[in-house]
Amino acid sequence: MRNAEQTAEQPAAKKSAAEKPTTEKPATKTLVIGGTGKTGRRVVERLAAQGREVRVGSRKGDRPFVWEDAGSWGAALEGVGSVYVTYFPDLAFPGAAEAVGEFSRFAVERGAGRLVLLSGRGEEGARVSEERMKESGADWTVVRGSWFNQNFSEGFFRDAVRAGELALPTGEAAEPFVDADDIADVVVAALTDARHVGRTYELSGPRLLTFGEVAAELSKATGRRIDYVPVTLDAYRAALAEHGVPVEFADLFSLITDGRNAHLVNGVEEALGRAPRDFSAYARDAAAAGAWA
């Protein structure tokens, strides 16, 4: 939910990587894994606007990219010099570190020397994936995001907002939600400017918000009443199972409820030299664009 960029990828590479072709092409393209996801499509749009060659990495791409099928990686990496790496469902899930490590080594061998990894704040499991990427020998950048603003308009919580009720196991805990546009701007900077090589950026928005405060912001932006209803973790797990969603997603809420990320960080300012976007501006613009119509 927090960092998910695709809807069909599953963890752990099962097949061996394809053999390297004998004919090499100039490594000029950027492969954006999860290029149709929340941050991925924004990265694609920004790179294309700069006149850079981009390849969308997804199951339905012209050259399909599938995490659990390493045989698909070779074609996706042809002519690629840099990669934005996102992993679905989350880097904390079993098999993620192994898949990211294998892909990173393969990508570097194929000439993709610059890798930018979307990671998560406070996720011990994600740290292992970060280290596996670094061990590949790539020119790396790590971007650790807080929970996305866009989860409420483009992701898992959208239907709940439309229904007027956010029933979540978060109590009164607070999160410094970050905007996907800010993440994309940081990622593009990292992919295109060598000054970001070897840096780890932790990103957050400019203020902490409880989910009750989020509901109030969304109510103001939409002109409709949207309530926040705290529920138990067990009740939330049951709701996920009822809707066919992996119950492991519920574990990600511990990143909010235990307070480990309940503070602001300044990665957006460090990378871009500007302040991050506030949630109220996001909610107003999303409502105007018809996100919850």
C-alpha positions in Angstrom: 0.0 0.0 0.0 2.6 2.5 1.0 5.2 1.9 -1.7 3.3 -0.4 -4.1 4.0 0.5 -7.7 2.3 -2.4 -9.5 -0.7 -4.6 -8.9 0.5 -7.9 -10.2 4.2 -8.4 -9.4 5.0 -11.1 -6.8 8.3 -11.6 -4.9 11.2 -13.9 -5.5 12.9 -14.5 -8.9 12.3 -18.2 -9.9 14.0 -18.5 -13.3 17.6 -17.9 -14.2 18.4 -14.7 -16.1 18.5 -14.7 -19.9 21.8 -15.0 -21.7 23.4 -11.7 -22.7 22.9 -11.1 -26.4 26.0 -10.9 -28.6 25.1 -7.5 -30.1 25.3 -4.6 -27.7 23.4 -1.3 -28.1 24.3 2.0 -26.6 23.1 2.1 -22.9 21.2 5.3 -23.2 17.7 4.4 -22.0 16.2 4.5 -18.5 14.2 1.5 -17.4 11.4 2.4 -15.0 10.2 -0.7 -13.2 6.6 -0.2 -12.1 6.4 2.4 -14.8 2.6 2.5 -14.6 2.5 2.9 -10.8 2.1 5.9 -8.5 5.7 7.2 -8.7 6.8 5.2 -11.7 4.5 6.9 -14.2 5.5 10.3 -12.9 9.1 9.4 -13.4 8.4 8.3 -16.9 6.5 11.5 -17.7 9.4 13.7 -16.3 12.1 11.8 -18.1 10.2 11.9 -21.4 9.6 15.7 -20.9 13.4 16.1 -20.7 13.7 14.3 -24.0 15.3 11.2 -22.5 14.6 7.7 -23.7 12.5 5.7 -21.3 11.3 2.1 -21.2 8.3 1.2 -19.0 9.0 -2.0 -17.0 5.7 -3.8 -16.4 4.0 -7.1 -17.1 2.2 -5.5 -20.1 5.1 -3.5 -21.4 6.5 -3.8 -25.0 9.2 -5.8 -23.3 7.5 -7.3 -20.3 9.3 -7.1 -17.0 8.3 -9.7 -14.4 10.0 -9.8 -11.0 9.6 -13.6 -10.5 10.7 -14.4 -14.1 14.4 -13.4 -14.4 14.2 -14.6 -18.0 12.3 -11.4 -18.8 15.0 -9.1 -17.5 17.5 -9.3 -20.3 15.2 -7.9 -23.0 13.9 -5.2 -20.7 17.5 -4.1 -20.0 18.7 -3.9 -23.6 20.2 -0.4 -24.3 19.5 0.6 -20.7 22.0 2.6 -18.7 20.0 3.5 -15.6 17.1 1.9 -13.7 14.5 3.1 -11.3 13.9 0.0 -9.1 10.5 -0.4 -7.4 9.4 -3.7 -5.9 5.8 -5.0 -5.5 4.3 -5.7 -3.1 6.9 -4.3 -0.7 10.6 -4.6 0.1 9.7 -6.0 3.5 8.0 -9.1 2.0 9.9 -12.4 1.8 12.0 -12.9 -1.2 12.4 -9.2 -2.0 16.0 -8.8 -1.0 17.1 -11.8 -3.0 15.2 -10.6 -6.1 16.6 -7.1 -5.9 20.1 -8.3 -5.4 20.0 -10.7 -8.3 18.4 -8.1 -10.6 20.9 -5.4 -9.5 23.9 -7.7 -10.3 22.4 -8.7 -13.6 21.6 -5.1 -14.5 25.2 -3.9 -13.8 26.6 -6.8 -15.9 24.3 -5.7 -18.7 25.6 -2.1 -18.6 23.0 -0.4 -16.4 25.4 1.3 -14.1 23.1 3.6 -12.3 20.3 2.2 -10.0 17.9 4.2 -7.9 15.9 2.2 -5.4 12.5 3.2 -3.9 12.7 2.0 -0.3 10.7 2.7 2.8 11.4 4.6 6.0 11.8 2.5 9.1 11.6 -0.9 7.3 14.3 -3.3 8.5 13.5 -5.7 5.7 13.9 -2.9 3.1 17.4 -2.2 4.5 18.5 -5.7 3.4 17.3 -5.0 -0.2 19.2 -1.7 -0.1 22.4 -3.5 0.8 21.9 -6.1 -1.9 21.6 -3.4 -4.5 24.8 -1.6 -3.2 26.7 -4.9 -3.4 26.1 -5.0 -7.2 28.7 -2.4 -7.8 26.2 0.1 -9.3 26.3 3.9 -8.9 23.3 3.8 -6.5 20.9 6.1 -4.8 18.3 5.1 -2.2 15.1 7.0 -1.8 13.2 6.1 1.3 9.6 7.3 1.3 6.9 7.8 3.9 3.4 6.7 3.2 2.1 8.4 0.0 -0.5 11.1 -0.2 -1.7 9.4 -3.3 -2.7 6.2 -1.4 -5.9 8.1 -0.8 -6.6 9.0 -4.4 -4.9 6.4 -6.6 -4.4 3.5 -4.3 -5.8 1.2 -1.7 -7.8 3.9 0.3 -9.5 5.5 -2.7 -12.7 3.6 -2.4 -12.9 4.1 1.3 -12.6 7.9 0.8 -15.4 7.7 -1.8 -17.5 5.8 0.6 -16.9 8.4 3.3 -15.2 6.2 5.9 -11.6 5.3 6.6 -11.7 2.3 8.9 -8.0 1.6 9.7 -5.9 0.1 12.6 -3.9 3.3 13.2 -5.4 4.7 16.4 -4.1 8.2 17.0 -0.7 7.6 15.5 0.7 10.2 13.1 2.5 10.0 9.8 4.3 12.6 7.7 2.7 11.7 4.4 4.8 12.5 1.3 3.6 13.4 -2.1 4.4 11.1 -5.1 5.3 14.1 -7.2 8.0 15.0 -4.7 9.3 11.4 -4.8 9.3 11.4 -8.6 11.3 14.7 -8.7 13.9 13.3 -6.3 14.1 10.1 -8.3 14.6 11.9 -11.6 17.3 14.1 -10.1 19.1 10.9 -8.9 18.8 9.3 -12.3 20.1 12.2 -14.2 22.6 14.0 -11.9 25.8 12.3 -10.7 25.8 14.5 -7.5 23.2 12.1 -6.0 25.3 8.9 -6.4 25.9 7.2 -3.1 23.2 9.2 -1.3 20.3 8.0 0.8 17.4 10.4 0.9 14.6 10.0 3.5 11.5 11.8 2.3 8.5 13.1 4.2 5.9 15.8 3.9 6.1 19.1 5.9 3.9 18.0 8.8 2.6 15.1 10.8 -1.0 14.1 10.4 -3.1 11.5 12.2 -5.7 9.7 10.1 -8.4 11.7 11.8 -6.7 14.8 10.5 -6.4 13.3 7.1 -10.1 12.6 7.1 -10.7 16.3 8.0 -8.4 17.5 5.2 -10.2 15.2 2.7 -13.6 16.4 3.9 -12.6 20.0 3.4 -11.2 19.3 -0.1 -14.2 17.2 -1.3 -17.0 19.1 0.4 -18.3 15.8 1.8 -18.1 14.3 5.2 -15.3 11.6 5.5 -15.0 9.9 8.8 -12.0 8.1 10.3 -13.0 5.0 12.3 -10.3 3.2 14.3 -10.5 -0.6 14.1 -8.4 -3.4 15.6 -5.6 -5.0 13.7 -7.5 -8.3 13.7 -10.6 -6.7 12.3 -8.6 -5.1 9.6 -6.9 -8.4 8.7 -10.3 -10.0 8.4 -11.4 -7.2 6.1 -8.3 -7.7 3.9 -8.9 -11.4 3.6 -12.6 -10.8 2.7 -11.5 -8.7 -0.2 -8.8 -11.1 -1.4 -5.9 -8.9 -0.3 -2.8 -10.4 1.4 -3.2 -10.0 5.1 0.5 -9.3 5.4 -0.3 -5.7 4.3 -1.7 -5.2 7.7 1.7 -5.6 9.2 2.9 -2.4 7.4 0.7 -0.4 9.7 3.2 -1.0 12.5 5.4 1.5 10.7 2.8 4.1 11.8 1.5 2.8 15.1 4.8 2.2 16.8 5.9 5.8 16.1 9.2 5.0 14.4 8.5 7.4 11.6 6.6 10.0 13.5 9.1 12.8 12.8 9.9 14.9 9.8 12.9 14.4 7.6 14.4 16.8 5.0 15.3 14.6 2.0 13.2 16.6 -0.4 15.1 19.8 0.6 18.4 18.0 0.5 17.9 16.6 -3.0 15.9 19.5 -4.6 16.5 22.6 -2.6 12.8 23.2 -2.0 10.1 22.3 0.6 7.9 19.3 0.1 4.3 19.6 -0.9 1.7 19.8 1.9 -1.2 17.3 2.2 -3.8 20.0 1.9 -2.5 21.2 -1.5 -2.5 17.6 -2.6 -6.1 17.0 -1.4 -7.3 20.2 -3.0 -5.7 19.4 -6.4 -6.8 15.7 -6.4 -10.4 16.7 -5.6 -10.4 19.3 -8.4 -9.1 16.6 -10.8 -12.0 14.4 -10.0 -10.1 11.8 -8.0 -13.1 11.1 -5.7 -16.0 12.1 -8.1 
